[in-house]
Every structure is written in C-alpha cells, then in structure tokens.
Amino acid sequence: MTLSQNGELIVKPLETKAGNYGAIRQAITNGGPNPVSAEEAILVIKLIEAGVESAKMQHTVELAL
C-alpha cells in the first residue's frame, strides 16, 4: 500500500485478515447473520474507488476516512 503523509510517499505492506467465507456462505444461503458490518463495507468500497481513481489518474489519491 502506498500512503502519502504531508506530501511524502510511504510504501508499506498491507496486513490482511483471513477471510471468513464460511460465515459469508451461511449468511447468503441460510439467512445467517451478516459477518460484515455496514461500516466495514463502506470502507472497502471507498478503498476500491480510491484505487480505481489512482490507477486511472496515475497519481496518489487522498482518502478521508
């Protein structure tokens, strides 16, 4: 992941959690509880949109969280 702080680019690995695909499958197929909160889903959408814009514009995109 590349971040920008005060105009300085910082490149660092992005730690990720293992997916809980079983819980997602249960939510979809059996009406189980949604393992992803609305807030988490919104954050993921913002990250994806920032990545798309960054790739399209060929520059770092500032992301307000």
NUZAKOL-967267 format. One record per residue: residue in three letters; residue number from 1; x, y, z of N, C-alpha, C in turn. Coordinates in Angstrom, 1 decimal, padded with zeros to 4 digits. Example, Ala and Ser with C-alpha at 12.3 -4.5 7.8 and 13.67 -1.06 7.14 Angstrom:
! NUZAKOL-967267
{residu->ALA; num->1; npx->013.2; npy->-005.7; npz->007.8; capx->012.3; capy->-004.5; capz->007.8; cpx->013.2; cpy->-003.3; cpz->007.8}
{residu->SER; num->2; npx->012.8; npy->-002.2; npz->007.1; capx->013.7; capy->-001.1; capz->007.1; cpx->012.9; cpy->000.0; cpz->007.9}
This chain:
! NUZAKOL-967267
{residu->MET; num->1; npx->000.9; npy->-001.2; npz->000.0; capx->000.0; capy->000.0; capz->000.0; cpx->000.9; cpy->001.2; cpz->000.0}
{residu->THR; num->2; npx->000.5; npy->002.2; npz->-000.8; capx->001.3; capy->003.5; capz->-000.8; cpx->000.4; cpy->004.5; cpz->-000.1}
{residu->LEU; num->3; npx->001.0; npy->005.2; npz->000.8; capx->000.3; capy->006.3; capz->001.5; cpx->001.1; cpy->007.6; cpz->001.3}
{residu->SER; num->4; npx->000.4; npy->008.7; npz->001.5; capx->001.0; capy->010.0; capz->001.4; cpx->000.7; cpy->010.7; cpz->002.7}
{residu->GLN; num->5; npx->001.8; npy->011.1; npz->003.4; capx->001.6; capy->011.9; capz->004.6; cpx->002.5; cpy->013.2; cpz->004.4}
{residu->ASN; num->6; npx->001.8; npy->014.3; npz->004.4; capx->002.4; capy->015.6; capz->004.3; cpx->003.3; cpy->015.7; cpz->003.0}
{residu->GLY; num->7; npx->002.7; npy->015.1; npz->001.9; capx->003.4; capy->015.1; capz->000.6; cpx->004.5; cpy->014.1; cpz->000.5}
{residu->GLU; num->8; npx->004.8; npy->013.3; npz->001.5; capx->005.8; capy->012.3; capz->001.4; cpx->005.1; cpy->010.9; cpz->001.2}
{residu->LEU; num->9; npx->005.6; npy->010.2; npz->000.2; capx->005.0; capy->008.9; capz->-000.1; cpx->005.6; cpy->007.8; cpz->000.8}
{residu->ILE; num->10; npx->004.8; npy->007.0; npz->001.4; capx->005.2; capy->005.9; capz->002.3; cpx->004.7; cpy->004.6; cpz->001.7}
{residu->VAL; num->11; npx->005.6; npy->003.7; npz->001.4; capx->005.2; capy->002.4; capz->000.9; cpx->005.4; cpy->001.3; cpz->002.0}
{residu->LYS; num->12; npx->004.3; npy->000.6; npz->002.3; capx->004.4; capy->-000.4; capz->003.3; cpx->003.4; cpy->-001.5; cpz->003.0}
{residu->PRO; num->13; npx->003.7; npy->-002.7; npz->003.5; capx->002.8; capy->-003.9; capz->003.3; cpx->001.5; cpy->-003.6; cpz->004.0}
{residu->LEU; num->14; npx->000.5; npy->-004.2; npz->003.4; capx->-000.9; capy->-004.1; capz->003.9; cpx->-001.2; cpy->-005.4; cpz->004.6}
{residu->GLU; num->15; npx->-001.4; npy->-005.4; npz->005.9; capx->-001.7; capy->-006.7; capz->006.5; cpx->-003.2; cpy->-006.9; cpz->006.3}
{residu->THR; num->16; npx->-003.6; npy->-008.2; npz->006.1; capx->-005.0; capy->-008.5; capz->005.8; cpx->-005.3; cpy->-009.7; cpz->006.8}
{residu->LYS; num->17; npx->-006.6; npy->-009.8; npz->007.1; capx->-007.1; capy->-010.9; capz->007.9; cpx->-007.6; cpy->-012.0; cpz->006.9}
{residu->ALA; num->18; npx->-007.5; npy->-013.2; npz->007.5; capx->-008.0; capy->-014.3; capz->006.7; cpx->-009.5; cpy->-014.2; cpz->006.5}
{residu->GLY; num->19; npx->-010.0; npy->-014.5; npz->005.4; capx->-011.5; capy->-014.4; capz->005.1; cpx->-012.3; cpy->-015.4; cpz->005.9}
{residu->ASN; num->20; npx->-013.5; npy->-015.0; npz->006.2; capx->-014.4; capy->-015.9; capz->006.9; cpx->-015.5; cpy->-016.3; cpz->005.9}
{residu->TYR; num->21; npx->-015.1; npy->-017.0; npz->004.9; capx->-016.0; capy->-017.3; capz->003.8; cpx->-017.1; cpy->-018.2; cpz->004.3}
{residu->GLY; num->22; npx->-016.9; npy->-019.1; npz->005.3; capx->-018.0; capy->-019.9; capz->005.8; cpx->-019.1; cpy->-019.1; cpz->006.4}
{residu->ALA; num->23; npx->-018.8; npy->-018.0; npz->007.1; capx->-019.9; capy->-017.2; capz->007.7; cpx->-020.6; cpy->-016.4; cpz->006.6}
{residu->ILE; num->24; npx->-019.9; npy->-016.0; npz->005.6; capx->-020.5; capy->-015.3; capz->004.4; cpx->-021.4; cpy->-016.3; cpz->003.7}
{residu->ARG; num->25; npx->-021.0; npy->-017.5; npz->003.5; capx->-021.8; capy->-018.5; capz->002.8; cpx->-023.1; cpy->-018.8; cpz->003.7}
{residu->GLN; num->26; npx->-023.0; npy->-018.9; npz->005.0; capx->-024.1; capy->-019.1; capz->005.9; cpx->-025.1; cpy->-017.9; cpz->005.8}
{residu->ALA; num->27; npx->-024.6; npy->-016.7; npz->005.7; capx->-025.4; capy->-015.5; capz->005.6; cpx->-026.2; cpy->-015.5; cpz->004.3}
{residu->ILE; num->28; npx->-025.6; npy->-015.9; npz->003.3; capx->-026.2; capy->-015.9; capz->002.0; cpx->-027.2; cpy->-017.1; cpz->001.8}
{residu->THR; num->29; npx->-026.8; npy->-018.3; npz->002.1; capx->-027.6; capy->-019.5; capz->001.8; cpx->-028.6; cpy->-019.8; cpz->002.9}
{residu->ASN; num->30; npx->-028.3; npy->-019.4; npz->004.2; capx->-029.2; capy->-019.9; capz->005.3; cpx->-029.8; cpy->-018.7; cpz->006.1}
{residu->GLY; num->31; npx->-029.6; npy->-017.5; npz->005.6; capx->-030.1; capy->-016.3; capz->006.3; cpx->-029.4; cpy->-016.1; cpz->007.6}
{residu->GLY; num->32; npx->-028.1; npy->-016.5; npz->007.7; capx->-027.4; capy->-016.2; capz->009.0; cpx->-027.1; cpy->-014.8; cpz->009.1}
{residu->PRO; num->33; npx->-026.5; npy->-014.4; npz->010.2; capx->-026.1; capy->-013.0; capz->010.4; cpx->-025.0; cpy->-012.6; cpz->009.5}
{residu->ASN; num->34; npx->-025.1; npy->-011.3; npz->009.1; capx->-024.1; capy->-010.8; capz->008.2; cpx->-022.8; cpy->-010.6; cpz->008.9}
{residu->PRO; num->35; npx->-021.7; npy->-011.2; npz->008.5; capx->-020.4; capy->-011.1; capz->009.2; cpx->-019.7; cpy->-009.8; cpz->008.9}
{residu->VAL; num->36; npx->-020.2; npy->-009.0; npz->008.0; capx->-019.6; capy->-007.7; capz->007.6; cpx->-020.5; cpy->-006.6; cpz->008.0}
{residu->SER; num->37; npx->-020.0; npy->-005.6; npz->008.8; capx->-020.9; capy->-004.5; capz->009.2; cpx->-021.0; cpy->-003.5; cpz->008.0}
{residu->ALA; num->38; npx->-022.0; npy->-002.7; npz->008.1; capx->-022.2; capy->-001.7; capz->007.0; cpx->-021.0; cpy->-000.8; cpz->007.0}
{residu->GLU; num->39; npx->-020.5; npy->-000.4; npz->008.1; capx->-019.3; capy->000.5; capz->008.2; cpx->-018.1; cpy->-000.1; cpz->007.5}
{residu->GLU; num->40; npx->-017.9; npy->-001.4; npz->007.7; capx->-016.7; capy->-002.1; capz->007.1; cpx->-017.0; cpy->-002.2; cpz->005.5}
{residu->ALA; num->41; npx->-018.2; npy->-002.4; npz->005.1; capx->-018.5; capy->-002.5; capz->003.7; cpx->-018.2; cpy->-001.1; cpz->003.0}
{residu->ILE; num->42; npx->-018.7; npy->-000.1; npz->003.7; capx->-018.5; capy->001.3; capz->003.1; cpx->-017.0; cpy->001.6; cpz->003.0}
{residu->LEU; num->43; npx->-016.2; npy->001.2; npz->004.0; capx->-014.8; capy->001.5; capz->004.0; cpx->-014.1; cpy->000.7; cpz->002.8}
{residu->VAL; num->44; npx->-014.5; npy->-000.5; npz->002.6; capx->-014.0; capy->-001.3; capz->001.5; cpx->-014.3; cpy->-000.6; cpz->000.1}
{residu->ILE; num->45; npx->-015.5; npy->-000.2; npz->000.0; capx->-016.0; capy->000.5; capz->-001.2; cpx->-015.1; cpy->001.7; cpz->-001.5}
{residu->LYS; num->46; npx->-014.9; npy->002.5; npz->-000.4; capx->-014.1; capy->003.7; capz->-000.5; cpx->-012.7; cpy->003.4; cpz->-001.0}
{residu->LEU; num->47; npx->-012.1; npy->002.3; npz->-000.4; capx->-010.7; capy->001.9; capz->-000.8; cpx->-010.7; cpy->001.5; cpz->-002.2}
{residu->ILE; num->48; npx->-011.7; npy->000.7; npz->-002.7; capx->-011.7; capy->000.3; capz->-004.1; cpx->-011.8; cpy->001.5; cpz->-005.0}
{residu->GLU; num->49; npx->-012.7; npy->002.4; npz->-004.7; capx->-012.9; capy->003.6; capz->-005.5; cpx->-011.6; cpy->004.4; cpz->-005.6}
{residu->ALA; num->50; npx->-011.0; npy->004.5; npz->-004.5; capx->-009.7; capy->005.3; capz->-004.5; cpx->-008.6; cpy->004.6; cpz->-005.3}
{residu->GLY; num->51; npx->-008.6; npy->003.3; npz->-005.2; capx->-007.6; capy->002.6; capz->-006.0; cpx->-007.9; cpy->002.7; cpz->-007.5}
{residu->VAL; num->52; npx->-009.2; npy->002.6; npz->-007.9; capx->-009.5; capy->002.8; capz->-009.3; cpx->-009.2; cpy->004.2; cpz->-009.8}
{residu->GLU; num->53; npx->-009.5; npy->005.2; npz->-009.0; capx->-009.2; capy->006.6; capz->-009.4; cpx->-007.7; cpy->006.8; cpz->-009.5}
{residu->SER; num->54; npx->-006.9; npy->006.3; npz->-008.5; capx->-005.5; capy->006.4; capz->-008.5; cpx->-004.9; cpy->005.8; cpz->-009.8}
{residu->ALA; num->55; npx->-005.3; npy->004.6; npz->-010.1; capx->-004.8; capy->003.9; capz->-011.4; cpx->-005.2; cpy->004.7; cpz->-012.6}
{residu->LYS; num->56; npx->-006.4; npy->005.2; npz->-012.6; capx->-006.9; capy->006.0; capz->-013.8; cpx->-006.1; cpy->007.3; cpz->-014.0}
{residu->MET; num->57; npx->-005.9; npy->008.0; npz->-012.9; capx->-005.3; capy->009.3; capz->-012.9; cpx->-003.8; cpy->009.3; cpz->-012.8}
{residu->GLN; num->58; npx->-003.2; npy->008.1; npz->-012.5; capx->-001.8; capy->007.9; capz->-012.3; cpx->-001.2; cpy->008.8; cpz->-011.3}
{residu->HIS; num->59; npx->-001.9; npy->009.0; npz->-010.2; capx->-001.3; capy->009.7; capz->-009.0; cpx->-002.0; cpy->009.2; cpz->-007.7}
{residu->THR; num->60; npx->-001.3; npy->009.6; npz->-006.6; capx->-001.9; capy->009.2; capz->-005.3; cpx->-003.2; cpy->009.9; cpz->-005.1}
{residu->VAL; num->61; npx->-004.1; npy->009.2; npz->-004.5; capx->-005.4; capy->009.7; capz->-004.2; cpx->-005.5; cpy->009.8; cpz->-002.7}
{residu->GLU; num->62; npx->-005.9; npy->011.0; npz->-002.2; capx->-006.1; capy->011.1; capz->-000.7; cpx->-007.4; cpy->010.6; cpz->-000.3}
{residu->LEU; num->63; npx->-007.4; npy->009.8; npz->000.7; capx->-008.6; capy->009.1; capz->001.2; cpx->-009.0; cpy->009.6; cpz->002.6}
{residu->ALA; num->64; npx->-010.1; npy->010.2; npz->002.7; capx->-010.5; capy->010.7; capz->004.0; cpx->-011.4; cpy->009.6; cpz->004.7}
{residu->LEU; num->65; npx->-010.9; npy->009.1; npz->005.8; capx->-011.6; capy->008.0; capz->006.5; cpx->-012.4; cpy->008.5; cpz->007.6}
